[in-house]
């Protein structure tokens, strides 16, 4: 099959070359030689020419050690050290050449070298078409210039346009990169390579893959398209398209972008990404999503913009998400205007009106800090106007507030709360059969309570405590809520998909307010 394809390509190229030839035919002229033998009785129209032989045809000069000149069909076979000087810039050498003066086609074989002002092409066999100024090979060839070496099984070099077409087992190598693909187009004047086929690139620092793209070898700028993939030691990025400047260490990615930090097991997804390795950051916009994988759990984060900071070893240090940030994990969910995750210390910071849900408990404060340990939630700190509440039946809520709160987790479940400063609690007292007895309010400097199945139990108070239990029949609407209590269930995501829907609704509602 491979031989058939090569043969078809060769016939197509020959047919194209012949069709393009429309000049009048001229005879090959012998310029000089040391010896000429001709016997019309033995070989009519055939001359044997030996020693320092030079031919000329339509401005091109052919040099060789010996030759057979066939005047009847206007062709010549040359032997020895062969040189065809096509023009001022292109020359070809070899050990055998058949040249046809009618078609202006040269077939050069054995250690063939073609040179122009910028590059050198070598092969066992080259066919050169003087009509189109194209060189063709299908037995393997190597093109070299100042920067790059390119090899392939099949090749066509257009010397007029300085464009080279490589096909089958194509390899481009320079001091920085090695590219491997099936098809490649290279411009020797600009040293830009175009690869419209599956391509793999390898350097000391990076690995890349795409199915379409280009590479500027002078500037080390690469454009990867169609299933584009780029990676270094710790990060990888895939997208529909990736632009990367190897020297400046920055780039962009568009559409279906997935960036992964393998050390921290962090993912960033979106439709636009800018990354800067020298300055150690990456940011993502347009459907931006982060995924933090911890053991068997994944925390999904969505916001307007995501930004990741790296250290000098390209290891992720800090992930920030802003604005309108929603997040979801099976055991914890929430909202904040902005979020920061310290990957080194495994700490999550929630800023500006954050709300957090752990099972049926809603936690709210000016700032919320979550501490992880071995991939599980360990503690939560609520600073300023701290609130924790859970919903009962008929829009009734158990509530605790204070200046600060420290919460503790066991197997990702909140089981203990310490309230530090200005502690207040409000909880409903029921009979064993569920009938309401009343509402209990407590005030103290400090408070500790345990949670069991989302119910407040074993409440301990200290620091001048005050308590009041109001019978249910005397409880007013005002008595049912602590000051500044608000229930924000409308912002709670119950799935990964919800973080996108709630984000869109939140932005839309704020846009209406500003109109």
N, C-alpha and C positions, 0 to 999 in steps of 0.2 A: 504493500500500500504506500509506504514512504517513497519508494523508487518511482511509483506511478505518479504521485503528487509532484515530485521533483521534475519528472519528464514533462508533465502537463504545464508546469510553471515555465519550464525552459521553452517549450513550443510556443506558449502564449507570448513570452518575451521576444522570441525570434520573429513571430508574426507581426507583433507591434513594431519592432524595429524596421522590418522590411517595408511595412506599409508607410512608415514615416519617411522613407527615403524617396525623394523625388528629384534629386539632382541628376544632371547629365553624367554619363559614364566617361571616365578618363582612364588612360592606360597607365600602368605602373612603369615608372622610368628608372632605369639603372643609372646611378650617378657615377659610381666607380667600383672597381674590383681589381684584384691582382691577376685573375685568370678567368677566361670565359671559354667553355667548351660547348660546341653545337654541332650536331650531326643530324641533318634533316632526314637522312635515310634511316636512322635508328629511332629517333623520337622527334617527330615533326612538331615544331612550335614549342619545343622544350629546350631550355638552356641551363647548363650546369655552370654555376658561378662560384668562385672560390677566392678567399683571402680579402680581408678588409672590405667587405661588401657593404655598399650603401644604395638603398632605393629611396625614391621619392614618389609620393602620391597625394595629390590635392593638399600640399602644404605639410604633410607629415613625412618624417624621415625614418627609414627602417635600417638598422645596422645589424650585421651578423657576421659569422665566420664563413659560412657557405650557404648556398641556396639553390633551389630549383625554381626557375621562372617559367611559368606556363602562359605564354603570350596569347594562345588561342582562347583561353577563358579568363585572361586578365587576373591571374592569381600567382602567389609565390609561397613556397615552403622554405623557411629559414631555419638554420641550425647553429649550434655553438652558443657563444655569448651574444644573446639577442637583445636589442634595444629598439623600441619604437617610441620616437619622440612625437607625441600626438600634437602638442602645441607648446607654448612657452612654459606652461606650468605642469603638464601631465606627461609622465614618461612611464614606460612599462618594460621590464626586463624578464628574461626567461631563458630556456634552453631549446625550445622549439616553438615556431609560430607558423600558422597558416593564415595568410592574408588574402582576402578576396577583394580585388579592386572594383568589381561591379557592385557588390553589396556594402563595401567599406567596413567589413567585419573582420576583426582580428581574433584568432583563436590561439592563445599563448598557453604553453604547458611547461611543467617541471620547474619548481622553485621560482614561481612567478612573483614579481614585486612591482606594484604600481605606486608611483609617488606623485603627489602634488606639493604645493607649498606648505601645507599644514599637516598632512597625514601620509601614512604608508599602509598599503593593502597588500597582504601576501596570501598566496593560495597555490595549490598544485595546478590549478587550471583556471584561467580567466578568459572570458569572451568579451571583447571590447567593441562596442558599436560606435563608430565615428559619426553616424548620422544623429544619434541622440546623446552622444557623449556619456554613454553608460557602460559600466563594467559589471559583468554578471559572473557569479560562481555558484556551483551547487555541490561541491565536494569538500567544503569547509574552507573558511577564510579567517584572517586576523587583520583588524584595522587598528593602527596605533597613531595617536597624536601626542602632543606634549603632556596631556593630562590623563588620557584614558586608553585602555586596550579593550577592543570589542571582538568577540569571536562568535561565529555561527556556522551552520551547515550551508545555508543558502544566503546569498546577498546580492544586492544591486546597488551600485554606487553611481549616482548622477553627478558627474564631475562639474557640470555647469551650475547646478543649484547647490552643490556641496551637501547633498542629502544622500544618506545611505540607508537602505532598507535591509534589515536583518530578519531572517526567518529560521526557526528550528534550533533548539539548544543554544539560545542567545545568552551570552555572558558579557557584562560590562564591568571592568575592574579599574579602580584607581587607588590612590593611597588611602582613601577614606571609606570607600564603599565597594561592595560587590553586588551587582544586580543579575538576576537570572530570570529569563522569561522565554516565551515562544516567539514573540514578534516585537521588534523594536525599530524605531526610525531615529536616526542620529544626524544632526547637522554639524558638520565638521567646522563650519565658520563660527557658530555660536557655542558649540560644545554642549548643546541641549539634546537630551535623549527623550523620546516619546515612546511610551509602551502601552499599546491598546490591547493587552492580553494579560493573563495572570502573571504577576511579577513578584519576586521575592528580593528584598534588599537587606544586606547585612553589613554592619560596621562594628567597630570596637565597642560602641555604646548603644546602638540601636538595631532593632529588627523591624522590617516593614513589609507589608503585603498590600497589593491592590490589583484590580483588574483593568485599570486604565489610569494614565497619569503621565507626568513628565518630571525630569530631573535636570536642573541646571548645574552641570559639573563644575563650572568656574566659581559659582557663588555658593554651592552646596545647598540650594533651595530645591525642595521637592514638593510636588503636588500629587496626592494620591486620591483616586476616585474609585467608586464602585467597590463596596466591601473593603474599604480602606482600614488598615490596621498598622499601628506604630507602637513600639514598646522599648523600654530600657530596662535596667536591672530591677527596679521596684514598681514602675508604673506601665500601664498599657492604655491605649486609646483606640477605639474603633468608631467609624462613622461612615456616612456616605462619601464625604470628602474631607481630606486633611491636607493643610498647607504647613510645611515645616522648614524653618531656616536652621540648618545644622550649625552654622558658625555662630549665629546670634542666640541660638538655643531658645527660640520661641516659635509659636505657630498658632493656627486656628483650625477648628473642625466644625463642620456643618451637618445638620440633620442626623437624627438617630445616633447621637454621640453617647458613648459609654466609656468613661474613664475609670480605671481601677488602680487602687494602691494595694499591692499584694501583701505588704508588710502589715498594714493595719486592717486589711480586708474591708476597705472603704470603696464605695462606688459613687460616681457622679454621672447623672444622665441628663440629657437635654438636647436641644436642637442647635445650640451655638456654644462653642467653647473657645476660650483664649488661654493659652498656657505659655509660661515664661520660666524656663528652667534656670536661667542665670539669676533672676530675682526671686525665684522660689515660690511661685504662686500659679494657680489655675483658677479661672472662674467660669461658671456655667450659667446660661440664661435660656429663655424660651423652653417652657415645660421642664424647668430645672428640678431634678430629684436627686437626693442622696440616699444611699443604702448603707447602713452600718450592720455588718454581719457579726454577731456574737454567738458562738456555739451554734445552736440550732435556731436561734431567733434572729430576726432582721428588723431593724428600725428604719422605717421609710419616712423621709423628710422632703417636703415640697415648699418652695418659696420663690419669690421673684428672681433672686440671684443666689447662687452658691459660690463660695470661694474656699479654696484649700491652700494652705501654706505648707511648704516643704523646708527641710533643713538641707545642709550642704551635701548630704548623702542621698538626697531625693526621697527621703522618707516623710510621709505625711505627719504634720505636727498639729495643725489646727484646721477645723472645718467650721465655716460660718455660713448661716442661712438668713437672708433678709430680702424682702419684707414679707409680711403676711405668711408667716411660717406655720404650717400644719405638719404634724407627725403622727405616725401610727406604728404600734407594735401590738402583738396579741394581748400583752399584759399591761400596756401603758400607752396613753394617747394624750394629745394636747395641742395647744396653740400658743404662739407668742409672736410678737412683731419681728423679733430676731432671735437667733439661736447660735450658740458657739459650742463646739465640741473639741475639748483638748484631748487629742488622741494619745498623748504621752501619759497623762495622768488619768485617763478614762473618766473625765468630768464633763457634764453637759450643763451649760448655762442658758437660762431662758430670760429674756429681757422684754420690758415694756408690755404690761398687761398680760402676763403669761397665765395660762390655765392648764392644769394637769389632771388627768383621770387615772386612778389606779383602782381597778374593779369598779365598785359603785361610789367611790370617794372622789369628790372634786376638790382639788387643791389650788389655791389662788393666792398671789402675793405680788408685790412690786417686782421682785426677782426670785426665781426658783433655780436652785442648783441641785443636779442629780449626780450622785457618785456611783460608779460601777466598779464591781470587783469580780474578776474572773468571768466577765461577760454577763453578770447578773446585777440588778439594781441593789445597792447596799444601803445608801442613805439618801434623803432628800432634805434640803435646807430651804426654808421659806423666809424671806427677809422683807420686813415692813408690810403692815396690813395683811398679815398672814391669815388665811382662812382655810378650813377643811370642813366639808359638809357632805352628807349623803341623803338621798331622797327616800322618803317613806311613801306610804299610800296617800292619795288625795292631796298632792302637792304640799306635803309636810316634810320638813328637812331638819335632821340633826345637824348642829353647827358648833364649831369651835373657832375662836379667833384669838389673835395675840400679836405682839410686836414681832416676835420671831418664832419659828417652829423648826424642830428637828424631827424628821420621820425616819423610821428604820424598817428595812425590808427583810423578809425571810422567804427565800425561794420566789423572789419577785412580787411578794404580797406584803402590803403595808400592815404591820402588826403593832406598832408603838409610835406614839407622838409625844414629844416634849414641847410644851408651850413656855416660852421664855419672855416674860414681861407682858403686863396688861392682859392676862389670860381671861377669857370669857367662854362659857359654854352654854348651849341651849339644846336640850334633848327631851324627847317625849317619853313619858312613863306609861307603860301599858300593863294591863292584867295579863295573866297567863293565857287567857282566851283571846287576847288582842284588843280588848276594850280599853279605851284611853282613860287614864287616871288624871293626867295633867301634864304641864310643861315645867321642867326644872331649869332654872337659870343659876349659874355660878360665876362668881368673879373672884380672882385671886392674882397674886403676882406671878405664880408659877403653877403649871398643871402638867400632869402626866396621865396619859390614858392608853389603854390597850384596846385593840380592835380585834373582834372575832366575828367572822362572817359579816363584815361591814358594819357591825354594831359597836357603839362605844361601850366599853366595859371597864370596870376597875379604875375609875377616875380618882386620881389622887391630887389634892390641891395643897398649896402651901403659900405663906405670905399674906396674912390677914384675909382669909377667904370669907366670902359672903355667898349665901345661897338662899334661893326662894323657889318654892314649889307652888305653882298656881293650879288650882283645880280646873279641869277642862271646861267646866261651865262658865268659869270666870276669865278664860283666856280670850283676849282681843286679837285682832289681826296684827296689831303692832307688837303684841307679845310673842308672836310666832317667828320673828326674825330678829337677829342681831343687827346692829347698825352696819351699813355698807354691805350687807349680804346680797348676793346676786347669784342666780342659778343660770349657767351658761351652756346647758346641754345642747343648744342649737349649733355650738361650735365643736362638738365632740365628733371626731371621725370614728366610724365603726368598721372601716376597711381601708385598704390602701387606696382604692378608687375615690373614697370620700375626701382624702386630702386635696385632691385636685378640684373636686366639685365645691368644697367649702372655701378653698382659696379663691376660686372665681367669684363666688357669691360675696365674699368679704370685700374683694377689690371693687366689685360692681356697686355694692352698697356705699362704700366710701367715696367713690366717684360721684354718686348722686348727691351726697352731702356737700361736696365741694363745688357743684355746679351752681 
